[in-house]
């Protein structure tokens, strides 16, 4: 074997590899510089138009993908926890549980959290969405990697209250999530805000009062499977909200004073429920 020639080949190979790695590092750094400059430009536009961002922005990630939710049968788990007499399977997706005794609520945040932990299977995977005081209904949705997942035209967990602000029943569905397809470049939060700027949806003296990254399904599910796209929900002036696709930057839906997505209710906070409970006491 010609060791001198072999040694030369190894040296050339390592030099080429190092050159390639350095090139990739420079490209990555340049992409980061471009993103920083783009965000600075958006911030300057916001400042010039006196538009304030009062909410802390979500973490800036480089890539993200769609997710798929598969309906899971949790009837056996629910029956084991609540008792067969209290459980009704409504269809392939939803289960209704009627409590034998109403569950009293005095401190909404603490007591609801305790109720979920003691009575609802997989409770740690659900996040509070809204409280409809008139109907006595509290809404929750599942989360994926700590981001809210909003299903099409339905809420995944609904607690029902009687006139005494006691929980009397709940309806639940449960999805198992998996990432779908190849990860793609993710729109930075400020770029999502820029989409609304360019469409003149936000203007002078407006306030970006909330911006959250979540997963949304805007189409009727195909059987037991739903596809969810990553989107920013951007609330303007604590009134109207807009969904901006976190990959392609398209505006998917607006949520105004009248709900455009069925199942998303006008939000009342837990403090309102506290006030009502205190006044009745």
C-alpha positions in Angstrom: 0.0 0.0 0.0 1.2 3.5 -0.9 1.0 5.1 2.6 2.3 8.4 1.4 -0.5 8.7 -1.1 -3.1 7.5 1.4 -1.9 10.1 3.9 -2.3 12.8 1.2 -5.9 11.7 0.4 -6.8 11.9 4.1 -5.3 15.3 4.5 -7.2 16.6 1.4 -10.4 15.0 2.6 -10.2 16.7 6.0 -9.4 20.0 4.4 -12.4 19.8 2.2 -14.6 18.8 5.2 -13.3 21.7 7.3 -13.9 24.0 4.4 -17.5 22.8 4.0 -18.2 23.1 7.8 -16.8 26.6 7.8 -19.0 27.5 4.8 -22.1 26.2 6.6 -21.2 28.1 9.8 -20.8 31.4 7.8 -24.1 30.8 6.0 -25.9 30.1 9.3 -24.4 33.3 10.8 -25.4 35.3 7.8 -29.0 34.0 8.1 -29.0 35.0 11.7 -27.7 38.5 10.8 -30.5 38.9 8.2 -33.1 37.9 10.7 -31.7 40.4 13.3 -31.7 43.2 10.7 -35.2 42.3 9.6 -36.5 42.4 13.2 -34.8 45.7 13.7 -36.5 47.1 10.7 -40.0 46.0 11.9 -39.2 47.4 15.4 -38.4 50.8 13.7 -41.6 50.7 11.8 -43.6 50.0 14.9 -41.8 52.8 16.8 -42.4 55.3 13.9 -46.2 54.4 14.0 -46.3 54.5 17.8 -47.4 50.8 17.9 -46.6 49.1 21.1 -46.0 45.4 21.9 -47.1 44.9 25.5 -46.9 41.1 25.4 -43.7 39.1 25.7 -43.1 37.4 22.4 -42.9 33.6 21.9 -39.5 32.0 21.7 -37.9 32.5 18.3 -37.4 29.0 16.7 -35.7 28.3 13.4 -37.9 25.5 12.2 -41.3 24.0 12.9 -43.7 21.5 11.4 -47.4 20.6 11.2 -48.8 18.1 13.6 -51.4 15.4 13.3 -53.9 14.6 16.0 -55.4 11.1 16.2 -58.6 10.6 18.3 -58.0 8.1 21.1 -60.5 6.0 22.9 -60.2 6.9 26.6 -63.6 5.5 27.7 -62.0 2.7 29.8 -59.7 5.2 31.6 -62.6 7.6 32.3 -64.8 4.7 33.6 -62.1 3.6 35.9 -61.7 7.1 37.3 -65.4 8.2 37.4 -67.4 5.0 37.6 -69.4 3.4 34.8 -72.8 4.8 36.0 -71.5 8.4 35.5 -70.0 7.9 32.0 -71.8 8.3 28.6 -70.0 7.7 25.3 -71.5 10.4 23.0 -69.8 9.3 19.8 -66.4 8.2 18.6 -64.7 11.4 19.9 -66.5 12.6 23.0 -67.3 11.2 26.5 -69.7 12.8 28.9 -69.3 12.5 32.7 -72.1 13.4 35.1 -71.0 13.9 38.7 -72.8 12.0 41.4 -72.5 15.1 43.6 -71.9 18.7 42.4 -68.3 19.9 42.9 -68.3 23.2 44.9 -66.1 26.1 43.7 -65.0 28.8 46.1 -61.6 29.7 44.7 -61.9 29.2 40.9 -58.2 28.9 40.0 -57.4 26.5 42.9 -60.6 24.5 42.9 -60.8 24.0 39.1 -57.2 22.9 39.1 -57.9 20.4 41.9 -61.0 19.1 40.1 -59.1 18.5 36.9 -56.3 16.7 38.7 -58.8 14.4 40.6 -61.5 13.8 38.0 -60.2 14.2 34.5 -57.8 11.8 32.8 -54.7 13.4 31.2 -55.7 16.6 32.9 -52.1 17.9 32.7 -52.3 18.1 28.9 -55.2 20.6 28.9 -55.0 24.3 29.1 -57.7 26.8 30.1 -59.2 28.7 27.1 -62.2 30.7 28.2 -65.1 31.0 30.6 -68.7 31.6 29.3 -70.5 33.1 32.3 -73.9 33.2 30.7 -73.9 29.5 29.8 -71.9 28.3 32.8 -69.3 26.6 30.7 -65.5 26.6 31.0 -63.5 25.6 28.0 -60.1 23.9 27.7 -57.9 22.7 24.8 -55.1 20.2 24.7 -51.5 21.4 24.3 -48.5 20.1 22.3 -45.0 21.0 23.6 -46.7 23.6 25.8 -48.5 25.3 22.8 -52.3 25.4 22.7 -54.0 23.1 20.1 -57.3 24.4 18.8 -59.5 21.9 17.0 -62.1 22.7 14.3 -65.5 23.9 15.6 -65.2 22.1 19.0 -63.6 22.3 22.4 -61.8 19.3 23.7 -62.8 19.7 27.3 -65.9 21.6 28.6 -66.9 21.9 32.3 -70.5 22.6 33.0 -71.6 24.6 36.0 -75.0 25.0 37.7 -76.5 28.2 39.0 -74.6 27.8 42.3 -71.3 27.8 40.4 -70.7 24.1 41.1 -69.4 21.7 38.5 -72.0 19.1 37.6 -70.6 17.5 34.5 -68.0 17.6 31.8 -67.5 16.5 28.2 -64.0 15.4 27.0 -62.2 14.2 23.9 -58.5 13.3 23.7 -56.0 13.4 20.8 -52.6 11.9 20.5 -50.2 14.2 18.6 -47.3 13.5 16.3 -45.3 15.8 14.1 -46.1 15.5 10.4 -43.7 16.1 7.5 -40.4 17.8 7.2 -39.7 20.8 9.5 -39.7 24.1 7.6 -38.4 27.6 8.3 -40.5 29.3 10.9 -41.6 32.9 10.7 -40.1 35.0 13.5 -42.7 36.7 15.8 -41.8 40.1 14.5 -42.2 39.0 10.9 -45.7 37.8 11.8 -46.5 41.2 13.1 -45.0 42.7 9.9 -47.6 40.7 7.9 -50.4 42.6 9.7 -48.5 45.8 9.1 -48.2 45.2 5.4 -51.9 44.4 5.2 -52.8 47.6 7.1 -54.6 45.5 9.7 -52.6 47.3 12.4 -51.9 51.0 12.1 -50.9 54.1 14.0 -51.2 54.0 17.8 -52.4 50.4 17.9 -51.3 48.0 20.6 -50.2 44.4 20.1 -51.7 43.1 23.4 -51.1 39.4 22.9 -49.1 37.1 20.6 -49.0 33.3 21.1 -47.8 30.4 19.1 -50.3 27.5 18.8 -51.6 24.8 16.5 -54.9 25.3 14.7 -57.2 23.2 12.5 -59.5 25.3 10.3 -61.0 22.3 8.4 -63.4 19.6 9.3 -61.6 16.5 10.5 -61.2 13.5 8.2 -62.5 10.6 10.3 -60.5 10.4 13.5 -57.6 12.4 12.2 -57.0 16.2 12.2 -54.1 18.2 10.8 -53.0 21.3 12.7 -50.8 24.1 11.3 -48.6 26.3 13.5 -50.0 29.8 13.7 -49.5 33.0 15.7 -52.6 34.3 17.4 -52.0 38.1 17.5 -54.4 40.2 19.5 -54.8 43.9 18.7 -56.0 46.5 21.2 -57.3 43.6 23.4 -60.2 43.3 20.9 -59.7 41.6 17.5 -57.3 38.7 17.0 -55.7 37.4 13.9 -54.1 34.0 13.0 -50.9 34.3 11.0 -49.4 31.1 9.6 -46.0 30.5 11.2 -44.5 29.0 8.0 -45.9 30.8 5.0 -47.1 34.0 6.6 -50.6 33.9 5.3 -53.5 35.3 7.4 -55.7 32.3 8.0 -58.5 33.7 10.1 -59.6 36.7 12.2 -61.4 36.5 15.5 -63.3 39.6 16.2 -66.1 40.6 18.5 -68.3 38.0 16.9 -66.5 34.6 16.8 -65.4 33.5 13.3 -64.2 30.1 14.6 -67.0 28.2 16.3 -66.0 26.9 19.7 -63.7 29.8 20.6 -65.7 31.9 23.0 -65.3 35.5 24.0 -62.9 35.3 26.9 -63.8 36.2 30.4 -61.1 35.8 33.0 -61.2 33.6 36.2 -61.3 36.8 38.2 -64.8 37.5 36.8 -65.9 34.1 38.1 -64.3 34.9 41.4 -66.3 38.2 41.7 -69.5 36.4 40.9 -68.8 33.7 43.5 -67.9 36.3 46.1 -71.0 38.4 45.4 -73.2 35.3 45.9 -71.5 34.5 49.1 
